[in-house]
């Protein structure tokens, strides 16, 4: 029986027992050792603030009569595994921008560490390695989260990375997405009349309006924003075929490139992957990670794009040119 289950049962027994319980009675009821019972009782008293009294004569433990009606186990009552997962999630979220959600999550930090007891020292063994993340302004994140959760229209200034031209957007937020160390807002852009994904690090001057946002069904969001490849919106209209060398075949075969990908090993040990896409930009970047171990076979236009990229890259290292 896990500690959380034992303490929940002990709390229930003590609430309903007029004369309390002895340690041996707890042993019989819970099927654990006397030492475990004492550790849990001290944890309840010293860490959770339970109003426990112990009668030295009878050895009975009970709740203080005046305090027992007001005391309940803390609302945040998780197993060690759940606590570790929550703290790991906090590291991931906070890594997206200094102070993002930090104030809110910090309020439960002490309670989390107390609930772990001596195991809290092991928190330093949780490590999140990040690379290439972009900082998000705290006010932008909070405005996007508020507008999304409360289904309210959001206005903001936006500077697209492709053009750097400033625009003002009025959108109906649908969901926040954390993708490859970056935060995006999926929303219906009332300015453009279409669903779009906006990078939070490109937003500024957000304003959450009182006007209710129009909610779009999940199926429609998936069809428009998640059927293509990567973060780029638009329904997938093409399928790319990529061949990986025998050297890299098993690594490529284990990667999830797209929810609707297909793959097969060729007789010579190479791996053939097919993935749907709408915008090839991100797909090209992923293929380039494999260098000479990956080759785009189709479509021809995508193959020509990567050929041009490689040619331009090679020219950067041509010492005969200036």
Secondary structure, 3 states (H helix, E strand, C coil): CCHHHHHHHHHHHHHHCCCCEEHHHHHHHHCCCHHHHHHHHHHHHHCCCCCEEECCCCCEEEECCCCCCCCCCCCCCCCHHHHHHHHHHHHHHHCCCCCCCHHHHHHHHHHHHHHHHHHHHHHHHCCCCCCCCCCCCHHHHHHHHHHHHCCEEEEEEEECCCCCCEEEEEEEEEEEEEECCEEEEEEEECCCCEEEEEEHHHEEEEEEEEEECCCCCHHHHHHHHHCCCCCCCCCCCEEEEEEECCCCHHHHHHCCCCCCCEEEECCCCCEEEEEEECCCHHHHHHHHCCHHHEEEEECHHHHHHHHHHHHHHHHHCCCCCC
